[in-house]
Amino acid sequence: MVSITKLAKSLGKSVRTIQHWVTSGVARPINLDTYRRDGGYTFSIEEAERLKKLFGGLGAKEAAGIVGITPQYLNELALSGDIPSELRKVGKRERRFYKKEDCLMLREQLQSDTNKKTTKFGTKLTPFANGLRLFDYIEHLGKRGLISNTKPLIITNEDGLSYKIACTGEMSPWPEKKYQVLKGFIDFRFPIPRAIVHPVYDLLRSLFDNLGTKNVQIFETRQGDYFVRCRSGALPFSEVIYELLRKNVVNGKIEKSRNSILLRPDVVLRYVTFSKMAFDIVKRKAEESNISFDEALNIIISSKDQ
């Protein structure tokens, strides 16, 4: 026989967790009727082994705590193969379990990537640093160059060659703009131009100039693209810029007005009142799939339309 204390220790769980399993019917002690008199639940060796197979490893919440990310993001990384995991059926639900050593390795990897400012989109570029603006032009050693990175400072010359230099400038920062609170993003993917004078760079400077650096993020990908994520806003109208945006948009909408190009996310923000039954359905879907409430709601609605 195995006491609840020993079982909890062998599984790396708390006694309270084991008690919850018992009350929910997942764990089956041999003294369900007499556990108070016996001083706690007791389990057969066979039941203890069954629970070890079922719950051996770390659940999403515990694993995410070790890695230092949310359970939702951990699930995304598991689905993309960045961390090994195992799906097991617990009651009527499927749950994902992880090994501690895999979580520690992922944590080291993410910390290393964070130090390099590398995300799932690529290496994030800093819009302004050391008195120099990203994608602006600079004279260096008598030649014109494009500031293709500010940290570290990298200049791309007219021949398309890039090199690091150590200097500071006296450029003004990009204009300060109010943070756009409207939910959702507009995403673009532009091939990095070979020429330093190119409409793509005109567009990127226009985004910083008109939307502000709080509402624009630019990443350099390993595939040789600029991944651009911005919040809703407007740019002065230009046919060249409009076509460039329209051809390279990944998520969101590009709309043309008389004097402006409007950038709009594919998100409509609206307050909705749910019945208790509808709320419980969406909540249960979110918990079962380890996703957010909004994501679960959109999945349910989309499935009804198909």
Contacts in CASP RR format, 6 or more apart in sequence:
PFRMAT RR
TARGET T0000
AUTHOR 0000-0000-0000
METHOD contacts of the structure
MODEL  1
MVSITKLAKSLGKSVRTIQHWVTSGVARPINLDTYRRDGGYTFSIEEAER
LKKLFGGLGAKEAAGIVGITPQYLNELALSGDIPSELRKVGKRERRFYKK
EDCLMLREQLQSDTNKKTTKFGTKLTPFANGLRLFDYIEHLGKRGLISNT
KPLIITNEDGLSYKIACTGEMSPWPEKKYQVLKGFIDFRFPIPRAIVHPV
YDLLRSLFDNLGTKNVQIFETRQGDYFVRCRSGALPFSEVIYELLRKNVV
NGKIEKSRNSILLRPDVVLRYVTFSKMAFDIVKRKAEESNISFDEALNII
ISSKDQ
1 30 0 8 1.000
1 42 0 8 1.000
1 43 0 8 1.000
1 44 0 8 1.000
1 45 0 8 1.000
2 10 0 8 1.000
2 42 0 8 1.000
2 43 0 8 1.000
2 44 0 8 1.000
2 45 0 8 1.000
2 47 0 8 1.000
2 48 0 8 1.000
3 40 0 8 1.000
3 41 0 8 1.000
3 42 0 8 1.000
3 43 0 8 1.000
4 15 0 8 1.000
4 18 0 8 1.000
4 19 0 8 1.000
4 29 0 8 1.000
4 40 0 8 1.000
4 41 0 8 1.000
4 42 0 8 1.000
4 43 0 8 1.000
5 15 0 8 1.000
7 18 0 8 1.000
7 43 0 8 1.000
7 48 0 8 1.000
7 51 0 8 1.000
8 14 0 8 1.000
8 15 0 8 1.000
8 17 0 8 1.000
8 18 0 8 1.000
10 48 0 8 1.000
10 52 0 8 1.000
11 18 0 8 1.000
11 51 0 8 1.000
11 52 0 8 1.000
11 55 0 8 1.000
11 56 0 8 1.000
13 55 0 8 1.000
18 27 0 8 1.000
18 41 0 8 1.000
19 41 0 8 1.000
21 27 0 8 1.000
21 51 0 8 1.000
22 28 0 8 1.000
22 29 0 8 1.000
22 32 0 8 1.000
22 41 0 8 1.000
26 54 0 8 1.000
26 90 0 8 1.000
26 91 0 8 1.000
27 41 0 8 1.000
27 43 0 8 1.000
27 47 0 8 1.000
27 51 0 8 1.000
28 43 0 8 1.000
28 47 0 8 1.000
29 35 0 8 1.000
29 41 0 8 1.000
29 42 0 8 1.000
29 43 0 8 1.000
29 47 0 8 1.000
30 42 0 8 1.000
30 43 0 8 1.000
30 44 0 8 1.000
30 47 0 8 1.000
31 38 0 8 1.000
31 40 0 8 1.000
31 41 0 8 1.000
31 42 0 8 1.000
32 41 0 8 1.000
35 41 0 8 1.000
35 42 0 8 1.000
43 51 0 8 1.000
54 88 0 8 1.000
54 90 0 8 1.000
55 90 0 8 1.000
55 97 0 8 1.000
56 97 0 8 1.000
57 97 0 8 1.000
57 98 0 8 1.000
57 99 0 8 1.000
57 100 0 8 1.000
58 66 0 8 1.000
58 97 0 8 1.000
58 98 0 8 1.000
58 99 0 8 1.000
58 100 0 8 1.000
58 103 0 8 1.000
59 95 0 8 1.000
59 96 0 8 1.000
59 97 0 8 1.000
59 98 0 8 1.000
60 71 0 8 1.000
60 74 0 8 1.000
60 75 0 8 1.000
60 95 0 8 1.000
60 96 0 8 1.000
60 98 0 8 1.000
60 290 0 8 1.000
61 71 0 8 1.000
63 71 0 8 1.000
63 74 0 8 1.000
63 97 0 8 1.000
63 98 0 8 1.000
63 100 0 8 1.000
63 103 0 8 1.000
64 70 0 8 1.000
64 71 0 8 1.000
64 73 0 8 1.000
64 74 0 8 1.000
66 100 0 8 1.000
66 103 0 8 1.000
66 104 0 8 1.000
66 107 0 8 1.000
67 74 0 8 1.000
67 103 0 8 1.000
67 106 0 8 1.000
67 107 0 8 1.000
67 110 0 8 1.000
68 107 0 8 1.000
68 110 0 8 1.000
69 77 0 8 1.000
69 110 0 8 1.000
71 290 0 8 1.000
72 290 0 8 1.000
72 291 0 8 1.000
72 292 0 8 1.000
74 83 0 8 1.000
74 98 0 8 1.000
75 96 0 8 1.000
75 290 0 8 1.000
75 291 0 8 1.000
77 83 0 8 1.000
77 106 0 8 1.000
78 84 0 8 1.000
78 85 0 8 1.000
78 96 0 8 1.000
78 98 0 8 1.000
82 106 0 8 1.000
83 98 0 8 1.000
83 102 0 8 1.000
83 103 0 8 1.000
83 105 0 8 1.000
83 106 0 8 1.000
84 98 0 8 1.000
84 99 0 8 1.000
84 102 0 8 1.000
85 96 0 8 1.000
85 97 0 8 1.000
85 98 0 8 1.000
85 102 0 8 1.000
86 96 0 8 1.000
86 97 0 8 1.000
86 98 0 8 1.000
87 94 0 8 1.000
87 95 0 8 1.000
87 96 0 8 1.000
87 97 0 8 1.000
88 94 0 8 1.000
88 95 0 8 1.000
88 96 0 8 1.000
88 97 0 8 1.000
89 95 0 8 1.000
93 287 0 8 1.000
93 288 0 8 1.000
94 288 0 8 1.000
96 290 0 8 1.000
113 119 0 8 1.000
116 123 0 8 1.000
117 123 0 8 1.000
117 124 0 8 1.000
118 124 0 8 1.000
119 219 0 8 1.000
121 217 0 8 1.000
121 219 0 8 1.000
121 221 0 8 1.000
121 227 0 8 1.000
121 229 0 8 1.000
122 219 0 8 1.000
122 220 0 8 1.000
122 221 0 8 1.000
122 222 0 8 1.000
122 227 0 8 1.000
123 219 0 8 1.000
123 220 0 8 1.000
123 221 0 8 1.000
124 217 0 8 1.000
124 218 0 8 1.000
124 219 0 8 1.000
125 134 0 8 1.000
125 149 0 8 1.000
125 150 0 8 1.000
125 218 0 8 1.000
125 219 0 8 1.000
125 220 0 8 1.000
126 134 0 8 1.000
126 149 0 8 1.000
126 150 0 8 1.000
126 151 0 8 1.000
127 133 0 8 1.000
127 134 0 8 1.000
127 150 0 8 1.000
127 174 0 8 1.000
127 208 0 8 1.000
127 213 0 8 1.000
127 216 0 8 1.000
127 218 0 8 1.000
128 134 0 8 1.000
128 150 0 8 1.000
128 171 0 8 1.000
128 173 0 8 1.000
128 174 0 8 1.000
128 213 0 8 1.000
129 150 0 8 1.000
129 151 0 8 1.000
129 153 0 8 1.000
130 150 0 8 1.000
130 151 0 8 1.000
130 153 0 8 1.000
130 167 0 8 1.000
130 168 0 8 1.000
130 169 0 8 1.000
131 168 0 8 1.000
131 169 0 8 1.000
131 170 0 8 1.000
131 171 0 8 1.000
131 173 0 8 1.000
132 138 0 8 1.000
132 147 0 8 1.000
132 150 0 8 1.000
132 153 0 8 1.000
132 168 0 8 1.000
132 169 0 8 1.000
132 171 0 8 1.000
133 147 0 8 1.000
133 150 0 8 1.000
133 171 0 8 1.000
133 172 0 8 1.000
133 173 0 8 1.000
133 174 0 8 1.000
133 208 0 8 1.000
134 147 0 8 1.000
134 148 0 8 1.000
134 149 0 8 1.000
134 150 0 8 1.000
134 204 0 8 1.000
134 208 0 8 1.000
134 218 0 8 1.000
135 146 0 8 1.000
135 147 0 8 1.000
135 148 0 8 1.000
135 201 0 8 1.000
135 204 0 8 1.000
135 205 0 8 1.000
135 208 0 8 1.000
136 146 0 8 1.000
136 147 0 8 1.000
136 171 0 8 1.000
136 205 0 8 1.000
137 144 0 8 1.000
137 145 0 8 1.000
137 146 0 8 1.000
137 147 0 8 1.000
137 196 0 8 1.000
138 144 0 8 1.000
138 145 0 8 1.000
138 146 0 8 1.000
138 147 0 8 1.000
138 155 0 8 1.000
138 169 0 8 1.000
139 145 0 8 1.000
140 155 0 8 1.000
140 165 0 8 1.000
140 167 0 8 1.000
143 157 0 8 1.000
143 158 0 8 1.000
144 157 0 8 1.000
144 158 0 8 1.000
144 196 0 8 1.000
145 155 0 8 1.000
145 156 0 8 1.000
145 157 0 8 1.000
145 158 0 8 1.000
145 196 0 8 1.000
146 155 0 8 1.000
146 156 0 8 1.000
146 157 0 8 1.000
146 196 0 8 1.000
146 201 0 8 1.000
147 153 0 8 1.000
147 154 0 8 1.000
147 155 0 8 1.000
148 154 0 8 1.000
148 155 0 8 1.000
148 156 0 8 1.000
148 162 0 8 1.000
149 220 0 8 1.000
152 164 0 8 1.000
153 164 0 8 1.000
153 165 0 8 1.000
153 166 0 8 1.000
153 167 0 8 1.000
154 162 0 8 1.000
154 163 0 8 1.000
154 164 0 8 1.000
154 165 0 8 1.000
155 162 0 8 1.000
155 163 0 8 1.000
155 164 0 8 1.000
155 165 0 8 1.000
156 162 0 8 1.000
156 196 0 8 1.000
157 163 0 8 1.000
157 196 0 8 1.000
158 195 0 8 1.000
158 196 0 8 1.000
160 194 0 8 1.000
160 195 0 8 1.000
160 196 0 8 1.000
174 208 0 8 1.000
174 209 0 8 1.000
174 212 0 8 1.000
174 213 0 8 1.000
175 209 0 8 1.000
175 212 0 8 1.000
176 212 0 8 1.000
176 214 0 8 1.000
177 210 0 8 1.000
177 211 0 8 1.000
177 212 0 8 1.000
177 213 0 8 1.000
177 214 0 8 1.000
177 215 0 8 1.000
178 214 0 8 1.000
179 214 0 8 1.000
179 215 0 8 1.000
179 231 0 8 1.000
180 211 0 8 1.000
180 214 0 8 1.000
180 215 0 8 1.000
180 231 0 8 1.000
180 232 0 8 1.000
180 233 0 8 1.000
182 231 0 8 1.000
182 232 0 8 1.000
182 265 0 8 1.000
182 269 0 8 1.000
183 265 0 8 1.000
183 267 0 8 1.000
183 269 0 8 1.000
184 231 0 8 1.000
184 232 0 8 1.000
184 265 0 8 1.000
184 266 0 8 1.000
184 267 0 8 1.000
185 229 0 8 1.000
185 230 0 8 1.000
185 231 0 8 1.000
185 251 0 8 1.000
185 252 0 8 1.000
185 265 0 8 1.000
186 229 0 8 1.000
186 230 0 8 1.000
186 231 0 8 1.000
186 232 0 8 1.000
186 249 0 8 1.000
186 251 0 8 1.000
186 252 0 8 1.000
186 253 0 8 1.000
186 254 0 8 1.000
186 263 0 8 1.000
186 264 0 8 1.000
186 265 0 8 1.000
187 227 0 8 1.000
187 228 0 8 1.000
187 229 0 8 1.000
187 249 0 8 1.000
187 250 0 8 1.000
187 251 0 8 1.000
187 252 0 8 1.000
188 226 0 8 1.000
188 227 0 8 1.000
188 228 0 8 1.000
188 229 0 8 1.000
188 230 0 8 1.000
188 245 0 8 1.000
188 248 0 8 1.000
188 249 0 8 1.000
188 250 0 8 1.000
189 221 0 8 1.000
189 225 0 8 1.000
189 226 0 8 1.000
189 227 0 8 1.000
189 228 0 8 1.000
189 248 0 8 1.000
189 250 0 8 1.000
190 200 0 8 1.000
190 203 0 8 1.000
190 204 0 8 1.000
190 225 0 8 1.000
190 226 0 8 1.000
190 228 0 8 1.000
190 244 0 8 1.000
190 248 0 8 1.000
191 200 0 8 1.000
191 224 0 8 1.000
191 225 0 8 1.000
191 226 0 8 1.000
192 200 0 8 1.000
192 220 0 8 1.000
192 224 0 8 1.000
192 225 0 8 1.000
192 226 0 8 1.000
193 200 0 8 1.000
193 201 0 8 1.000
199 240 0 8 1.000
199 241 0 8 1.000
199 244 0 8 1.000
200 226 0 8 1.000
200 244 0 8 1.000
202 240 0 8 1.000
202 241 0 8 1.000
203 241 0 8 1.000
203 244 0 8 1.000
203 245 0 8 1.000
204 218 0 8 1.000
204 226 0 8 1.000
204 228 0 8 1.000
206 235 0 8 1.000
206 236 0 8 1.000
206 241 0 8 1.000
207 216 0 8 1.000
207 228 0 8 1.000
207 230 0 8 1.000
207 235 0 8 1.000
208 216 0 8 1.000
210 233 0 8 1.000
210 234 0 8 1.000
210 235 0 8 1.000
210 236 0 8 1.000
211 230 0 8 1.000
211 231 0 8 1.000
211 233 0 8 1.000
211 235 0 8 1.000
211 263 0 8 1.000
215 230 0 8 1.000
215 231 0 8 1.000
215 233 0 8 1.000
216 228 0 8 1.000
216 229 0 8 1.000
216 230 0 8 1.000
216 231 0 8 1.000
217 228 0 8 1.000
217 229 0 8 1.000
217 230 0 8 1.000
218 226 0 8 1.000
218 227 0 8 1.000
218 228 0 8 1.000
218 229 0 8 1.000
219 226 0 8 1.000
219 227 0 8 1.000
219 228 0 8 1.000
219 229 0 8 1.000
220 226 0 8 1.000
220 227 0 8 1.000
221 227 0 8 1.000
230 263 0 8 1.000
231 265 0 8 1.000
232 262 0 8 1.000
232 263 0 8 1.000
232 264 0 8 1.000
232 265 0 8 1.000
233 262 0 8 1.000
233 263 0 8 1.000
233 264 0 8 1.000
234 257 0 8 1.000
234 260 0 8 1.000
234 261 0 8 1.000
234 262 0 8 1.000
234 263 0 8 1.000
235 241 0 8 1.000
235 260 0 8 1.000
235 261 0 8 1.000
235 263 0 8 1.000
236 259 0 8 1.000
236 260 0 8 1.000
236 261 0 8 1.000
237 256 0 8 1.000
237 257 0 8 1.000
237 258 0 8 1.000
237 259 0 8 1.000
237 260 0 8 1.000
237 261 0 8 1.000
238 261 0 8 1.000
241 261 0 8 1.000
242 254 0 8 1.000
242 256 0 8 1.000
242 261 0 8 1.000
245 254 0 8 1.000
245 261 0 8 1.000
245 263 0 8 1.000
246 254 0 8 1.000
251 265 0 8 1.000
251 266 0 8 1.000
252 263 0 8 1.000
252 264 0 8 1.000
252 265 0 8 1.000
252 266 0 8 1.000
253 262 0 8 1.000
253 263 0 8 1.000
253 264 0 8 1.000
253 265 0 8 1.000
253 266 0 8 1.000
254 261 0 8 1.000
254 262 0 8 1.000
254 263 0 8 1.000
254 264 0 8 1.000
255 261 0 8 1.000
255 262 0 8 1.000
255 264 0 8 1.000
256 262 0 8 1.000
274 282 0 8 1.000
281 300 0 8 1.000
282 293 0 8 1.000
282 296 0 8 1.000
282 297 0 8 1.000
282 300 0 8 1.000
283 293 0 8 1.000
283 296 0 8 1.000
285 296 0 8 1.000
285 299 0 8 1.000
285 300 0 8 1.000
286 292 0 8 1.000
286 293 0 8 1.000
286 295 0 8 1.000
286 296 0 8 1.000
289 295 0 8 1.000
289 296 0 8 1.000
289 299 0 8 1.000
291 299 0 8 1.000
END
